[in-house]
Amino acid sequence: DTAVSQTPKYLVTQMGNDKSIKCEQNLGHDTMYWYKQDSKKFLKIMFSYNNKELIINETVPNRFSPKSPDKAHLNLHINSLELGDSAVYFCASSPGQGNSPLHFGNGTRLTVT
Amino acid sequence: RKEVEQDPGPFNVPEGATVAFNCTYSNSASQSFFWYRQDCRKEPKLLMSVYSSGNEDGRFTAQLNRASQYISLLIRDSKLSDSATYLCVVTRAGGFKTIFGAGTRLFVKA
């Protein structure tokens, strides 16, 4: 029983397409996140939701739209995919206000051709 | 300047060696500190939290110096299985923004 699960694990698509990544956590956590890890392995926060409310939006292009239907789910929709969007996207969750560590999903490797 | 800076790697050490990683952070209001480990093509996993008094977990010792805004991780008696990337992680005051350092790669060889 996976704590933070994301689908799909791999996603290969062409420039200009629209795609979604789904994330679910069964830990009962209040806060969920999306991180992007680029080819240089740098992990950068994109979004954070607390109890379905967006609280962090880090200068991410408008083509990226997160959606949290309930506090156990945080999905990421990407419009008009670009080559530079190729990366590993990690979903994570935590119990609350940052003094607790993050629990990560095992990542979605997105390749845009 | 990045908010969290780590030693550039990679570190190549023999089994049994002691190795130390350093990390500095720029936001003095940072409130929580962690070391994570990331294996190749895997997700980051918590190694240990870092407390002001310093803390130890088996072969791993973490230290925090708030005055110098400096965090360290010491690994004693390195094992082959310690080979990974070690990420220094800081959470800003307010609690919802967790910042990762770029990571330090460790290779332990037989």
Interface residues (C-beta under 8 A of the other chain):
Chain A: T31 Y33 Y35 K40 K41 F42 L43 K44 I45 S48 N50 I55 I56 F90 S94 G96 Q97 G98 N99 S100 P101 L102 H103 F104 G105 N106 G107
Chain B: Q31 S32 F34 Y36 K42 E43 P44 K45 L46 S49 T85 L87 T91 R92 G94 G95 F96 K97 T98 I99 F100 A102 G103
